Amino acid sequence: MSDNKENEIVIDVKNVTKTYKLYKSDKARVLGSIFKKIPYKKKNAVDNASFSIRRGESVAIFGKNGAGKSTILKMITSVVFPTEGTIEVKGVVSALLELTSGFDPEFTGRDNIFLKGRLMGLKDSDIKELEKDIIDFAELEEYIDQPVRTYSSGMKARLGFAICVNIRPEILIVDEALSVGDTAFKEKCVNKISEILNNKNVTLLFVTHIPSVAQEFCKRGIVMKNGKVIFDGEISEAVDVYTDSYKKNAPQAKEVKKPEKKEIVNQNTDNNESTPLDGQTTLDEIDKKDIEK
């Protein structure tokens, strides 16, 4: 029975496409929601993507900006929904996507812990049990009882991160969220994720542009390009595919031509020799040379 649970598919993405309508202006977008004849262009942010992730796997998703990585994560967490295809998710999901989403600026940090916990489907008794751990991890001290509108963006992100990593998730989804706070706090975040992953029943889906960070946590990698999955396999191979595709598409640096040095030529009428002088030689120096000769 336990073997079946370990091999259980907890995220199943089948032939998923997400299409957005691109209008020329905000006005056209509003009219387009009312009238079908307003012109627009279609853009597939995700194009017929399929993959499955089993319980306990740690998977990195690579791709340049616009490759479809974040859109996939938003569909997995039900922030947006697929235009075509299906996505099935089993388990308690903690998503480090937009860390400050779900906060009420007029509530205190403590009140927002309960608000965000409820939005994640937790009971008040469960949130109360986790409250101290969340506050200690966020390192907000007396600010925890101040309105969130008085927080800096870094303080809000730290509180959001602290909530997400301390609710004991079964599926942890991280989208470039390890840039929170200063160096010491970043290290604390990395250590916390490592601690969570020590539980073999926790599944990690990790999006990053930094291959070395992904290799620290993940054993499998998925590479996306233009909304399509172009590779799915062992992490080191995924890093190679991502790096190679990035190099191929990187703009070539233009060769800068050095300006040619202008030469001043002193014609010596006595011996018919030409003496090249660099551009910094003054006319006075030329006269002195002629006098000395």
Secondary structure, DSSP 4 states (H G I P E B T S, - for coil): -HHHHHT-EEEEEEEEEEEEEE-SSHHHHHHHTT-TTS--EEEEEEEEEEEEEETT-EEEEE--TTSSHHHHHHHHTTSS--SEEEEEE-S-EEEESSTTTT--TTSBHHHHHHHHHHHTT--HHHHHHHHHHHHHHHT-GGGGGSBGGGS-HHHHHHHHHHHHHTS--SEEEEES-TT-SSHHHHHHHHHHHHHHHTSTT-EEEEE-S-HHHHHHH-SEEEEEETTEEEEEEEHHHHHHHHHHHHHHHSPPPPPPPPPPPP-EEEEETTTTEEEEE-TT--HHHHHHHHHH-
